[in-house]
């Protein structure tokens, strides 16, 4: 993973309008690696293909930040390998039952049986998309 350079960062909250002319000074640097990457050796960026997670704000073409060091938890979004296929889904745990849930009503949930060949590849921590 290559280093992303630090960028100038104005450290104050702004309304969605235009910034104040008095605030045309920069206070510190924003390091996107520090902001987005908690476990450097186990974090990857992946490009999303498809619209199954649009309800979670993840669109086709977006970049997701995936951390392989994080444990899977109920309702987290994860990249999983199911029967050799790489999928991006919300992980739902209900007792011993596990379901892979899309965030688009056009896609059915995948209920996993004990025979399922599933590997949790990593947990999604951030999404980056252009407006």
C-alpha positions, -999 to +999 in steps of 0.1 A: +000+000+000+015+033-010+016+063+013-010+090+007+006+125+013-006+147+041-030+173+030-038+208+044-067+207+068-087+235+083-095+222+118-130+237+124-165+227+115-182+245+087-218+248+076-226+236+041-224+273+029-193+292+019-165+294+044-158+327+062-132+348+044-115+352+078-107+315+079-083+315+050-054+300+070-046+264+075-042+250+110-027+216+105-020+187+081-045+159+076-029+125+071-053+102+053-033+072+063-037+081+099-074+088+095-083+057+074-057+031+083-055+016+118-036-016+110-012-008+082-001-044+074-037-057+072-055-028+055-064-028+018-083-006-006-108-023-029-130-010-058-167-019-055-185-034-085-223-036-082-252-020-064-261-044-037-249-021-009-263+013-020-285+015+011-253+016+032-239+045+010-216+021-010-220+025-047-204+008-077-170+024-084-165+034-047-133+026-029-137+007+004-111+005+031-109-031+044-091-041+076-083-078+078-072-075+115-106-066+128-129-094+140-163-097+124-192-084+145-230-084+142-242-058+116-207-049+104-201-047+066-175-072+055-158-086+024-164-124+025-155-153+003-185-176+000-179-208-020-150-191-038-170-159-047-159-125-032-189-106-018-195-074+000-224-078+026-237-069+060-229-097+084-260-105+106-255-129+135-286-142+153-275-169+178-260-196+157-276-184+125-255-162+101-270-142+073-253-121+046-275-091+040-275-068+010-284-031+014-306-031-017-341-047-017-334-060-052-311-086-036-322-115-014-304-122+019-281-152+019-288-175+049-257-196+056-261-232+066-234-253+084-222-266+051-214-231+037-178-225+028-173-190+042-142-170+049-145-135+063-118-117+043-120-084+061-142-057+078-150-025+059-140+005+079-146+034+054-160+041+020-146+068-004-167+080-033-169+110-055-199+132-055 
